[in-house]
Amino acid sequence: MTVDESRLVAARALALLDLTDLGDTCTDSKVDALCRDARAGGVAAICVWPSFVEQGARALAGTGIRLATVINFPEGGEDAARAADDAAEALRDGAGEIDLVLPYRAFLRGDEAVARDVVEAVRETCPDALLKVILETGALREAGAIRAAADLALAAGADFLKTSTGKSPVSATPEAARILLDAVLASGRPAGVKVSGGLRTLDDAAAYLALADRAMGPAWARPATFRLGASSLFGVLMQARDA
């Protein structure tokens, strides 16, 4: 890419970025830094552990930057009532987006009803939140399983399909992202896709943006429909944007 092309990709990707800290060593000071970076980069959202939601909400008040948190993360547990209660508490604390891990192990063993119940319980409890369902596509592995899980999540009320927790050995891949885009297109619903885990370079961002453009059209990818979840990408994008 030329310098000008790199700037355009970086600016576009920053506007779609969910700037995230879901590390085991996250602290108040790290969340403050995350919020400062979010404001400097003009990102779509930050995503933090539920225990940091109130802090993030205060720091981002009035900025227009969305606040997301994770539920059922990263294991993909099977307790629908607990997932719904945790999501409701996060919303009371100030979250506007819920990144919910699908009970993918239940799905893989054929207990689709368990997976559906968790998504539906959170959807019913949090009707006004943006619900992103994390499929953990690296664990699902096969294209057919990924597509079936995507279809289930959309039918159960997901607003977004998200590839990965970023905690599994295999995170986002272009193949998995394309399957999720195809599922959204086939659903006829105004749903979105979030690519998360393993994005580290400007070329990674460019590749996923190009994939979305080819699948959905060049005007489709915007914060309401397409997100990139990758904290390690932030510095690379800022450097390219400001070059």
ZAKOLFI-659357 format. One line per 10 residues: for each residue x, y, z negated of N, C-alpha, C, CB. Coordinates in steps of 0.05 Angstrom, whole numbers. Each point is the difference from the previous one (the first is absolute). Glycine has a CB too. Layout:
# residues N
X:Y:Z:X:Y:Z:X:Y:Z:X:Y:Z; ...
# end
This chain:
# residues 243
17:-24:0:-17:24:0:17:25:0:-36:-25:-24; 27:46:38:13:25:-2:-6:13:-27:-3:6:50; 17:16:-56:-5:14:-25:-29:10:-1:49:14:-3; -59:-3:25:-27:10:0:-20:-23:-3:15:38:29; -10:-61:-17:-18:-23:-3:0:-10:-29:8:-12:48; 16:12:-60:2:-8:-27:-15:18:-19:45:-19:10; -44:45:-5:-15:19:-16:-30:-4:2:37:33:7; -46:-38:17:-29:-5:4:-9:-25:-14:3:23:44; 12:-45:-41:-7:-25:-14:0:4:-30:20:-26:38; 1:40:-48:2:4:-29:-23:17:-11:50:-4:4
-57:25:10:-22:17:-9:-26:-15:0:24:40:17; -28:-56:3:-24:-15:2:-2:-21:-22:0:8:50; 22:-22:-54:1:-21:-20:-3:11:-29:29:-27:31; -17:49:-36:-2:12:-27:-30:6:-7:46:20:5; -61:-10:15:-28:6:-5:-16:-25:-6:5:40:29; 5:-63:-22:-14:-26:-4:11:-16:-23:-10:0:48; 30:11:-62:14:-16:-20:-14:-1:-27:42:13:23; -44:-37:-34:-8:-4:-28:26:-3:-15:-45:-22:11; 54:44:-24:25:0:-15:-4:-15:-26:14:44:21; 2:-65:-26:-7:-20:-20:23:-5:-19:-30:-21:33
22:18:-59:19:-11:-19:-16:-22:-16:27:44:-3; -22:-68:9:-12:-23:-14:23:-18:-11:-41:2:30; 63:11:-36:22:-14:-12:-4:-7:-29:30:22:33; -15:-42:-42:-3:-7:-29:12:20:-18:2:-47:14; 14:66:-4:13:20:-17:-11:28:4:41:-28:2; -66:29:9:-12:26:4:-4:14:-27:-23:-17:42; 27:43:-42:-2:17:-24:-15:25:6:43:-19:-18; -50:34:-3:-13:26:4:17:18:18:-22:-4:-45; 48:5:40:17:18:16:1:-9:29:27:9:-41; -28:-35:46:0:-9:28:-26:7:14:30:-37:-13
-52:36:-2:-26:8:12:0:30:6:-23:-37:-25; 35:53:7:2:29:5:16:5:25:-3:9:-49; 25:-24:53:17:3:24:-15:-9:24:41:-7:-27; -57:-14:25:-16:-10:22:-20:21:9:5:-47:-16; -17:61:-3:-20:20:7:14:25:13:-29:-16:-38; 52:23:28:15:22:13:7:-7:29:19:13:-45; -10:-38:49:7:-9:27:-25:0:18:37:-28:-18; -60:19:6:-25:-1:16:-7:28:9:-15:-40:-26; 17:60:9:-7:27:8:20:11:21:-20:8:-46; 45:-14:42:20:9:19:-3:-12:28:32:6:-38
-41:-31:38:-2:-14:26:-28:2:12:34:-31:-16; -53:40:1:-27:2:11:-12:-27:7:11:44:17; -6:-64:-35:-9:-27:6:-30:-3:-4:46:-17:-14; -56:-7:22:-29:-5:-3:-8:-5:-29:0:-18:46; 17:2:-60:-7:-8:-27:24:-9:-15:-45:-14:16; 42:12:-43:19:-15:-15:-14:-25:-11:27:42:-12; -12:-63:6:-11:-24:-12:17:-8:-24:-18:-15:45; 5:14:-68:14:-6:-25:-15:-21:-16:19:47:-1; -6:-57:-20:-13:-18:-18:-23:14:-14:44:-25:-7; -65:10:-1:-22:12:-14:7:17:-24:-27:-38:16
48:30:-30:8:15:-24:10:28:6:11:-43:-21; -5:49:46:10:26:8:-20:17:15:45:-20:1; -70:10:1:-20:14:17:-6:27:-12:-19:-44:14; 14:46:-39:-7:26:-12:22:21:5:-27:-23:-35; 52:14:31:23:18:5:0:9:29:26:-22:-36; -29:3:55:0:7:28:-22:19:7:21:-44:10; -45:39:-21:-23:17:6:5:29:-8:-30:-39:-6; 42:43:-18:7:27:-9:20:13:18:-10:-13:-47; 30:-2:55:22:12:16:-9:7:28:32:-26:-27; -51:12:38:-8:4:28:-26:16:2:23:-43:11
-34:52:-33:-25:15:1:2:23:19:-10:-14:-47; -9:17:65:-1:22:18:17:-2:25:-10:26:-39; 25:-48:41:19:-3:23:-13:-13:25:37:-3:-33; -58:-11:29:-12:-16:22:13:-27:4:-11:43:21; 32:-48:-36:14:-26:2:-16:-21:-16:45:22:6; -51:-44:6:-17:-20:-13:16:-16:-21:-27:-3:42; 12:-9:-61:13:-15:-21:-11:-29:1:6:42:-29; 12:-61:33:-8:-28:1:13:-15:-23:-5:3:50; -8:-25:-57:12:-18:-20:-6:-29:9:-4:34:-37; 17:-53:24:-2:-28:7:-16:-15:-21:44:2:25
-60:-21:-15:-16:-17:-17:5:-29:8:-36:37:-6; 36:-55:-14:5:-28:6:27:-4:12:-49:-7:7; 68:23:-15:26:2:14:23:-11:-18:-17:41:25; 35:-56:-14:1:-9:28:-11:-29:3:39:30:8; -48:-42:-29:-6:-29:1:-25:-7:16:22:-3:-44; -41:22:46:-25:-7:13:-17:-18:-17:23:5:44; -28:3:-69:-15:-16:-18:-29:-4:9:29:16:-36; -44:-34:22:-26:-8:9:-23:8:-18:23:-38:20; -17:56:-39:-20:9:-19:-14:26:11:26:-20:-39; -49:16:51:-14:23:13:-8:21:-20:-16:-31:35
7:23:-58:-9:20:-20:23:17:-9:-36:-31:-15; 59:18:10:23:16:-9:10:19:21:13:-38:-29; -12:28:54:8:18:22:-18:24:2:19:-39:25; -45:35:-27:-19:22:2:3:19:-24:-32:-30:25; 36:19:-48:3:18:-24:26:16:2:-25:-33:-28; 46:20:37:26:15:3:-2:22:21:24:-42:-13; -38:36:35:-4:20:21:-17:23:-10:4:-35:34; -25:29:-49:-17:22:-11:16:18:-19:-40:-30:5; 57:17:-21:16:16:-19:19:18:15:-3:-36:-34; 15:26:55:19:16:16:-14:24:13:26:-41:9
-51:37:0:-15:22:12:-6:21:-22:-19:-31:35; 12:22:-59:-5:19:-21:25:16:-7:-35:-30:-18; 58:18:21:25:14:-5:9:19:22:13:-39:-27; -26:37:50:6:19:21:8:-11:27:13:29:-36; -12:-56:38:7:-12:26:-23:4:20:29:-34:-23; -22:36:48:-21:2:21:2:-23:20:1:48:-5; 21:-64:2:4:-22:18:8:-25:-16:13:31:38; -23:-54:-31:6:-25:-14:13:-19:20:-39:7:-33; 63:-16:27:14:-20:16:-3:-27:-15:33:34:20; -52:-50:-11:-8:-24:-13:12:-25:13:-43:22:-14
57:-39:-1:11:-24:11:-22:-21:3:45:11:-20; -50:-21:44:-18:-22:5:10:-24:-15:-12:19:45; -5:-35:-57:9:-25:-12:8:-20:22:-31:7:-39; 55:-2:50:8:-14:24:6:-30:-5:18:43:17; -10:-49:-41:4:-29:-6:-27:-15:0:41:12:-27; -61:0:16:-27:-12:1:-9:-3:29:-11:20:-45; 16:1:61:-7:-1:28:14:-23:14:-8:50:0; 34:-53:-5:16:-21:13:-9:-28:-8:38:31:1; -49:-35:-25:-9:-26:-7:-29:-5:7:33:1:-37; -44:18:52:-27:-4:10:-22:12:-17:16:-40:20
-9:54:-42:-20:12:-17:-6:29:9:15:-29:-39; -27:31:63:-5:26:11:-19:16:-17:9:-18:46; -28:5:-59:-19:14:-16:13:15:-23:-34:-35:11; 55:23:-23:15:13:-21:12:26:10:10:-44:-22; 3:43:45:13:23:12:-21:22:6:36:-29:19; -58:20:-8:-22:19:7:-12:13:-24:-10:-28:40; 7:12:-61:-13:11:-25:17:23:-12:-20:-45:-8; 46:42:9:17:21:-12:-2:26:16:32:-36:-16; -31:34:42:-2:24:17:-28:12:-4:33:-19:34; -54:3:-33:-27:11:-3:-4:12:-27:-16:-34:32
27:23:-53:-3:11:-27:13:27:-2:-1:-46:-19; 24:49:30:14:26:-1:-15:20:18:44:-22:-9; -53:14:32:-15:17:17:-26:10:-13:19:-24:39; -33:6:-52:-25:8:-14:5:19:-23:-20:-44:14; 41:39:-29:7:16:-23:10:28:8:10:-42:-26; 4:43:48:13:25:9:-9:7:28:40:-10:-28; -66:17:32:-10:5:27:12:24:14:-42:-21:-15; 52:40:-1:10:25:12:31:0:4:-39:23:-20; 52:-43:10:29:-2:3:8:-11:28:5:-6:-50; 18:14:60:11:-12:24:12:-27:-9:9:46:23
-19:-67:-12:8:-27:-8:18:-13:21:-43:-5:-27; 68:2:19:20:-13:18:4:-29:-11:23:45:13; -28:-65:3:3:-27:-9:27:-12:11:-51:-6:-2; 68:-2:-17:26:-10:7:-3:-30:5:24:35:-28; -17:-44:52:-4:-27:8:23:-18:-7:-29:16:36; 52:-5:-40:26:-15:-3:4:-18:24:-4:2:-51; 7:10:74:1:-14:25:24:-19:1:-23:38:22; 45:-31:-36:23:-18:0:-6:-27:-13:29:40:0; -47:-40:-19:-8:-25:-13:-21:-15:17:10:20:-45; -27:-6:59:-20:-12:17:13:-13:24:-34:33:-15
55:-20:25:18:-10:21:-13:-4:27:25:-22:-36; -44:4:39:-11:-7:26:-19:22:10:5:-49:-11; -4:54:37:-16:21:12:-30:-4:-6:34:5:36; -43:-30:-34:-28:-6:-5:-8:7:-29:2:-35:35; 15:28:-54:-6:6:-28:0:30:-5:20:-44:-13; -2:58:25:1:30:-3:-25:12:11:50:-1:3; -58:-8:20:-24:12:13:-25:-7:-17:21:-3:45; -23:-22:-55:-23:-7:-16:-1:16:-25:2:-46:19; 20:50:-32:1:16:-25:-7:29:6:35:-30:-19; -26:40:42:-7:28:7:-30:3:5:45:5:21
-57:-25:-7:-28:1:5:-16:-1:-26:7:-22:45; 2:5:-63:-14:-3:-26:1:26:-15:12:-48:-2; 12:61:1:3:25:-16:-18:22:12:47:-13:-12; -47:15:38:-17:20:13:-30:-5:-6:35:6:36; -43:-31:-34:-28:-6:-5:-7:5:-29:2:-34:36; 17:32:-54:-5:4:-29:1:30:-8:18:-46:-9; -11:63:28:-1:29:-6:27:15:1:-39:-12:-27; 60:-1:36:26:14:1:-1:24:19:23:-43:-10; -11:65:2:3:23:18:26:-1:16:-27:27:-32; 47:-41:20:26:-4:13:8:-29:-4:13:48:-9
2:-58:28:14:-25:-3:30:6:-3:-34:-25:28; 46:14:-49:28:6:-5:16:-26:2:-13:38:-30; 36:-37:42:15:-25:5:10:-13:-25:13:19:43; -1:-4:-61:18:-13:-20:1:15:-26:26:-20:37; -18:6:-58:7:13:-25:28:12:0:-31:-32:-23; 48:22:40:28:7:0:16:-17:-20:-13:46:14; -1:-64:-28:13:-16:-21:5:-29:10:-22:28:-35; 13:-35:59:2:-27:10:25:-2:18:-50:-6:-3; 60:-19:7:24:-3:17:-4:11:28:11:-40:-26; -35:37:37:-6:11:27:-21:22:-4:11:-44:24
-5:68:-15:-19:22:-3:-12:6:27:26:19:-38; -28:6:46:-12:7:25:16:-10:24:-20:41:-22; 6:-49:42:12:-7:26:-18:13:22:21:-44:-18; -9:50:41:-16:10:22:-23:-19:8:40:25:16; -34:-51:-17:-21:-19:7:-24:1:-19:36:-30:19; -30:31:-45:-22:2:-19:-15:27:3:26:-29:-32; -12:51:36:-13:26:4:-18:-1:24:39:23:-21; -31:-35:42:-17:-2:24:-25:-15:-5:41:3:29; -39:-25:-44:-24:-15:-7:-20:17:-16:28:-43:0; -18:58:-19:-17:17:-16:-13:22:18:28:-9:-41
-13:21:58:-11:19:19:-22:-12:17:44:25:0; -39:-49:10:-20:-14:17:-25:-5:-16:37:-21:27; -34:13:-53:-23:-6:-17:-17:25:-4:25:-36:-23; -12:59:18:-14:25:-3:-15:8:25:34:15:-33; -20:-18:56:-13:7:25:-24:-18:6:45:15:17; -43:-41:-23:-22:-18:5:-23:4:-19:33:-33:17; -28:44:-40:-21:3:-20:-20:22:7:32:-15:-34; -22:34:50:-17:23:7:-4:20:-22:-23:-30:31; 37:25:-54:-2:18:-23:22:21:1:-21:-37:-27; 17:60:14:21:21:-1:20:-6:-22:-33:33:17
46:-56:-15:19:-9:-21:28:6:10:-31:-36:-16; 50:33:-3:28:6:6:19:-22:-6:-11:47:-9; 37:-42:14:21:-20:-5:23:14:-14:-14:-27:41; 25:13:-61:24:10:-14:22:-21:3:-28:27:-33; 50:-18:44:24:-18:3:18:6:-23:-4:-1:51; 10:-20:-66:15:4:-25:21:-22:-5:-40:24:-19; 63:-16:11:21:-19:-7:20:-4:22:-32:-22:-30; 57:28:25:22:-5:19:5:21:20:-12:-46:-6; -2:69:5:6:22:19:22:17:-12:-48:0:17; 70:2:-2:23:15:-11:13:20:19:8:-40:-27
-14:38:52:13:17:20:-20:16:16:38:-33:2; -27:53:11:-17:16:18:-11:-17:23:27:41:-11; -10:-60:20:-9:-18:21:-23:-17:-9:46:-1:19; -46:-7:-45:-23:-16:-10:-25:17:1:31:-25:-31; -30:50:22:-23:17:1:-10:4:29:16:23:-42; 3:-18:60:-7:4:28:-14:-25:12:38:32:4; -28:-55:-11:-11:-25:11:-29:-4:-9:47:-20:1; -52:25:-27:-28:-4:-9:-19:21:10:19:-21:-41; -9:46:44:-17:21:12:-6:-7:29:21:34:-30; -1:-44:45:-5:-8:28:-19:-23:1:46:16:13
-44:-35:-31:-19:-22:-1:-28:9:-4:37:-29:-18; -41:47:-1:-27:11:-5:-10:15:25:10:3:-49; 7:12:62:-8:15:23:-9:-19:23:32:37:-13; -17:-58:17:-7:-19:21:-27:-14:-6:49:-6:10; -52:-2:-35:-24:-15:-7:-25:16:-2:30:-30:-25; -28:55:15:-23:15:-7:-3:27:15:3:-21:-44; 18:29:59:-1:25:13:17:21:-14:-45:-11:18; 57:30:-4:19:19:-12:-12:19:-20:25:-4:42; -51:8:-43:-11:19:-19:-11:-14:-25:-12:29:38; 15:-55:-40:-13:-15:-21:15:2:-27:-17:-31:34
44:29:-33:16:-2:-24:1:27:-14:27:-37:20; -41:40:-42:0:24:-17:-4:-10:-28:-19:30:37; 22:-12:-57:-2:-10:-28:-25:-15:-7:28:38:-12; -50:-32:25:-25:-14:-5:-1:-28:11:-22:43:0; 41:-50:18:-1:-26:13:26:-16:0:-35:20:28; 57:-7:-34:26:-15:2:19:11:-20:-7:-8:49; 19:-10:-65:19:8:-20:26:-17:3:-38:15:-31; 59:-3:21:26:-14:-2:7:0:-29:15:13:46; -10:-37:-58:7:-2:-28:29:-7:-3:-46:-13:-12; 63:32:7:29:-5:-1:15:23:-13:-4:-29:41
10:27:-66:14:21:-14:29:4:11:-28:-8:-40; 40:-14:47:28:1:10:2:15:27:10:-43:-24; -33:46:37:0:14:26:-1:31:-4:-23:-39:20; 16:48:-43:-5:29:-4:25:17:7:-33:-11:-35; 56:4:24:24:16:4:8:0:29:14:-11:-45; -17:-12:59:7:-2:28:-18:18:17:15:-47:-7; -41:47:0:-18:17:15:5:30:-5:-34:-37:-2; 39:44:-22:6:28:-6:25:10:14:-22:-6:-45; 42:-11:45:25:7:14:-5:4:29:27:-25:-34; -42:7:47:-5:2:28:-18:24:7:5:-50:4
-25:55:-21:-18:22:5:15:27:-1:-38:-27:-19; 56:29:0:14:26:-4:26:2:15:-21:1:-44; 27:-20:61:26:0:14:2:24:19:2:-50:-3
# end
